[in-house]
Amino acid sequence: MAKIIHNKSKCIGCGSCVALCPKFFEMGEEGTAHLKGAKINSETQNEELEIEEPDCAQDAAKICPAQCIVVEK
């Protein structure tokens, strides 16, 4: 199991994560990326999603210019 953590407050809405990993990311109405099916961590306000395999999420984390995506294994 792995977990994707997306810090929406740092997201600049460039869309690179959506282009690289549409399995987990989409653009929201507010113009920033959104982690599909994620829950909001009440302490950090980050989006979090438990996943089986990191797949493209690791690539999205590496390419993100705002460095607002973390994949924990």
C-alpha distances in whole Angstrom, upper triangle without the diagonal:
4,7,10,13,17,20,22,25,25,25,28,27,28,25,24,20,22,24,21,18,19,16,15,18,22,25,26,30,30,30,26,23,21,17,17,16,15,16,19,18,22,22,21,22,19,17,13,11,7,6,5,6,8,11,14,13,13,17,18,17,19,22,22,26,25,22,20,17,14,11,9,6
4,7,10,13,16,19,22,22,21,24,24,24,22,21,17,19,21,18,16,17,15,13,16,19,22,23,27,27,27,23,20,18,14,15,15,13,14,16,16,20,20,18,19,16,14,10,8,6,5,6,6,6,10,12,10,10,14,14,13,16,19,19,22,21,18,17,13,10,7,6,4
4,6,10,13,15,18,18,18,21,21,22,20,19,16,17,20,18,15,16,14,11,14,17,20,20,24,24,23,20,17,15,11,13,12,10,11,13,12,16,16,15,15,12,10,7,5,4,6,8,9,8,11,13,10,10,14,13,12,15,18,17,20,19,16,14,10,8,6,5,7
4,7,10,12,15,15,14,18,17,18,16,16,12,14,17,15,12,14,12,9,10,14,16,17,21,21,20,16,13,12,8,11,11,9,11,12,12,16,16,14,14,10,8,6,5,7,7,11,10,8,11,11,7,9,12,10,9,13,14,13,17,15,13,10,7,6,5,6,9
4,7,9,12,12,12,16,16,17,16,16,13,15,18,16,14,16,15,11,12,14,16,16,20,19,18,15,12,11,9,12,12,9,10,10,9,13,13,10,10,7,6,5,7,9,11,14,14,12,14,14,10,11,14,12,10,13,15,13,15,13,11,8,6,5,6,8,11
4,6,9,9,8,12,12,14,13,13,11,13,16,15,13,14,14,11,10,12,13,13,16,15,15,11,9,8,7,11,12,9,10,10,10,13,14,10,9,6,5,6,9,12,13,17,16,14,16,14,11,12,14,11,9,13,13,11,13,11,9,6,5,7,9,11,15
4,6,6,7,11,12,14,14,15,13,15,18,18,16,17,18,14,13,14,14,14,17,15,14,11,10,10,10,14,15,12,12,10,10,12,12,8,8,5,6,9,12,15,17,20,20,17,19,17,14,15,16,13,11,14,15,11,13,10,9,5,6,9,12,14,17
4,5,5,8,9,12,13,14,12,14,17,17,16,17,18,14,12,12,11,11,13,11,11,8,7,8,9,13,14,12,12,10,11,13,14,10,8,6,7,10,13,17,19,22,22,19,21,19,15,17,18,14,13,16,16,12,13,10,11,7,9,12,14,17,20
4,6,8,10,13,15,16,15,17,20,20,20,20,21,18,15,16,14,13,15,12,12,9,10,11,13,16,18,15,15,12,13,14,14,10,8,8,10,13,17,20,22,26,25,22,24,22,18,20,20,17,15,18,17,14,14,10,11,8,11,14,17,19,23
4,6,9,11,13,14,14,16,18,19,18,19,21,18,15,16,14,14,16,13,13,10,10,12,14,17,19,17,17,15,15,17,16,12,11,10,12,15,17,21,22,25,24,21,23,20,17,18,18,15,13,15,14,11,10,6,8,6,9,12,16,18,22
4,6,8,9,11,10,12,15,15,15,16,18,15,12,12,11,11,13,11,9,6,7,9,11,15,17,15,17,15,16,18,18,14,13,11,11,14,17,20,21,24,23,20,21,18,15,16,16,12,12,14,13,9,9,6,8,6,9,12,15,18,22
4,6,8,10,11,13,14,16,17,17,20,17,14,13,11,12,13,11,8,6,8,11,14,17,20,19,20,19,20,22,22,18,16,15,15,18,20,23,24,27,26,22,23,20,17,18,17,14,14,15,13,9,8,7,10,9,12,15,19,22,25
4,5,8,9,10,12,14,14,14,17,15,11,10,8,9,11,9,6,4,6,9,12,15,18,17,19,18,20,22,23,20,17,15,15,18,19,22,23,26,25,21,21,18,16,18,17,13,14,15,13,10,10,9,12,11,12,16,19,22,25
4,6,8,9,10,12,13,14,17,16,12,11,9,12,14,12,9,8,8,12,14,17,20,20,22,21,23,25,26,22,20,18,17,20,21,24,23,26,24,21,20,17,16,17,15,12,13,14,11,8,8,9,12,12,13,17,19,23,25
4,5,5,6,9,10,10,13,12,9,8,7,10,13,12,9,8,7,10,12,14,18,17,20,20,22,25,26,22,20,18,16,18,19,21,21,23,22,19,18,14,13,15,13,10,12,13,10,9,10,11,13,12,12,16,18,21,24
4,5,5,6,8,10,13,12,10,10,10,14,16,16,13,11,9,12,13,15,19,18,21,22,23,26,27,23,22,19,17,18,18,21,20,22,20,17,15,12,11,12,10,7,10,10,7,7,8,10,11,12,11,15,16,20,22
4,6,5,6,7,10,9,6,8,9,12,16,16,13,10,8,10,10,12,15,15,18,19,20,23,24,21,19,16,14,15,15,17,16,18,16,13,12,9,8,10,8,5,7,9,7,7,10,11,11,10,9,12,13,16,19
4,6,5,5,8,8,5,5,7,10,14,14,12,10,7,9,9,10,14,15,18,19,21,24,26,22,20,17,15,16,15,18,17,19,17,15,13,10,10,13,11,8,11,13,11,10,13,14,14,13,12,15,15,19,21
4,6,6,10,10,8,9,10,14,16,17,14,13,11,12,13,14,18,18,22,23,25,28,29,26,24,21,19,19,19,21,19,21,19,16,14,10,11,13,11,9,12,13,11,11,14,15,16,16,14,17,17,21,23
4,6,9,10,9,10,12,16,19,20,17,15,12,14,13,14,18,18,21,23,24,28,29,25,24,20,18,18,17,19,17,18,16,13,11,7,8,10,7,6,10,11,9,10,13,15,15,15,13,15,15,18,20
4,5,6,6,9,11,15,18,19,17,15,11,11,10,11,14,15,18,20,22,25,26,23,22,18,16,16,14,15,13,15,13,10,8,5,6,9,8,6,10,12,11,11,15,16,15,15,12,14,13,16,18
4,5,5,6,9,13,16,17,16,14,10,10,9,9,12,14,18,19,22,25,27,24,22,19,16,16,14,16,14,16,15,13,11,9,9,13,12,10,13,15,14,14,17,18,18,16,14,16,16,19,20
4,6,8,12,15,18,20,18,16,13,11,9,8,11,12,16,19,21,24,26,24,22,19,15,15,12,13,11,13,12,11,9,8,9,12,12,11,14,16,16,16,19,20,19,18,15,16,15,17,18
4,7,11,13,16,17,16,14,10,8,6,5,8,9,13,15,17,21,22,20,18,15,12,11,9,11,9,12,11,10,10,8,7,11,12,10,12,15,15,14,18,17,16,14,12,13,12,15,16
4,7,9,13,14,13,10,7,6,5,6,9,10,13,15,17,20,22,19,17,14,11,12,11,13,13,16,15,13,12,10,9,12,12,9,11,14,13,12,15,15,15,13,11,13,13,16,18
4,6,10,11,10,9,6,5,7,7,10,11,15,16,19,22,23,21,18,16,13,14,14,17,16,19,18,16,16,13,12,16,15,12,14,17,16,14,16,16,17,15,13,16,17,20,22
4,7,8,6,6,4,6,9,10,13,13,16,17,20,22,24,21,18,16,14,16,16,19,19,22,22,19,19,16,15,18,17,14,16,18,16,14,16,15,17,15,14,18,19,22,25
4,5,6,6,6,6,9,10,13,13,15,15,18,20,22,19,16,15,13,16,16,20,21,24,24,22,22,19,17,21,20,17,18,21,19,16,18,17,18,16,16,19,20,23,26
4,5,7,9,9,13,13,15,16,17,17,20,21,24,21,18,17,16,19,20,23,24,27,27,25,25,23,21,24,24,20,21,24,22,19,20,19,21,18,19,22,24,27,30
4,6,9,10,13,15,17,16,18,16,19,20,22,19,16,16,15,18,20,24,25,28,28,26,26,24,21,24,24,20,21,23,21,18,19,17,19,16,18,21,23,26,29
4,7,9,13,15,18,17,19,18,21,22,23,21,18,17,16,19,20,24,24,28,27,24,24,21,20,22,21,17,18,21,18,15,16,15,17,15,16,20,22,26,29
4,7,10,13,15,15,16,15,18,20,21,18,15,13,13,16,17,21,21,25,24,21,21,19,16,19,18,14,15,17,16,12,13,12,14,11,13,16,19,22,25
4,7,9,13,12,14,14,17,19,20,17,14,12,11,13,14,17,18,21,20,18,18,15,13,16,15,11,12,15,14,11,13,12,13,10,10,14,16,19,22
4,6,9,8,11,11,14,16,18,16,13,10,8,10,11,15,15,19,19,16,17,15,13,16,16,13,13,17,16,13,16,14,14,11,11,14,15,18,20
4,6,6,9,10,13,16,17,15,13,10,7,8,7,11,12,15,15,13,14,13,10,13,15,12,12,16,16,14,17,15,15,12,10,12,12,15,17
4,6,9,11,14,17,20,18,15,13,9,10,8,11,11,14,15,14,15,14,12,15,16,14,15,19,18,17,20,19,18,15,13,15,15,17,19
4,7,10,13,16,18,17,15,13,9,9,7,9,10,14,15,15,16,16,14,17,19,17,18,21,22,20,23,22,21,17,15,16,16,17,18
4,7,9,12,15,14,11,9,6,5,5,8,10,14,15,14,16,16,13,16,18,16,16,20,20,18,21,19,18,15,13,14,13,15,17
4,6,9,12,11,9,8,6,5,6,9,12,16,18,17,19,19,16,19,21,19,18,22,23,21,23,21,20,16,15,15,15,16,18
4,6,9,8,6,6,5,6,9,12,15,19,20,19,22,21,18,20,22,19,18,22,23,20,22,19,18,15,14,15,16,16,19
4,6,6,5,5,6,7,10,12,16,19,21,19,22,22,19,20,23,20,19,22,24,21,23,20,18,15,14,14,15,15,18
4,6,5,8,9,11,14,16,20,23,25,23,26,26,22,24,26,24,22,25,27,24,25,22,21,17,17,17,19,18,21
4,6,8,11,12,15,17,21,24,25,24,27,27,23,24,26,24,22,25,26,23,24,21,20,16,17,17,18,18,21
4,5,9,10,14,16,19,23,24,22,25,24,20,21,23,21,18,21,23,20,21,17,16,13,14,14,16,16,19
4,7,9,13,16,19,23,23,21,24,23,19,21,23,20,18,21,22,19,20,17,16,13,13,14,16,17,20
4,6,10,13,16,19,20,18,20,19,16,17,19,16,14,18,19,16,17,14,13,10,10,11,13,14,17
4,7,10,13,17,17,16,18,17,14,16,18,15,14,18,18,16,18,15,14,10,10,11,12,13,16
4,7,10,13,14,13,16,16,12,14,17,15,14,17,19,17,19,17,15,12,10,10,10,10,13
4,6,10,11,11,13,14,11,13,16,14,14,17,19,17,21,19,17,14,11,11,10,10,12
4,7,9,9,12,14,12,13,17,16,15,19,21,20,23,22,19,17,14,12,10,9,10
4,6,7,9,11,10,12,15,15,15,18,19,19,23,22,20,18,14,13,10,10,10
4,7,9,12,11,13,16,16,17,19,21,21,25,25,22,21,17,15,12,11,10
4,5,9,9,10,12,14,14,16,18,19,23,23,20,19,15,14,10,11,9
4,6,5,6,9,10,10,12,15,15,19,19,17,16,12,11,7,9,8
4,6,7,8,10,11,12,14,15,19,20,18,17,14,13,10,12,12
4,5,5,6,9,10,11,12,16,17,15,15,12,12,10,13,14
4,5,5,6,9,10,10,14,15,13,12,8,9,7,10,11
4,5,5,6,9,10,14,14,12,12,9,8,6,9,10
4,5,5,6,9,12,14,12,13,10,10,10,13,14
4,5,5,6,10,11,9,10,7,9,9,13,15
4,6,5,9,9,7,7,5,6,7,11,13
4,6,8,10,8,10,8,9,10,13,15
4,6,9,8,10,9,11,13,16,18
4,5,5,7,7,10,12,16,19
4,6,8,10,13,15,19,22
4,5,8,11,15,18,21
4,6,8,11,14,17
4,7,10,13,17
4,7,10,13
4,6,10
4,7
4
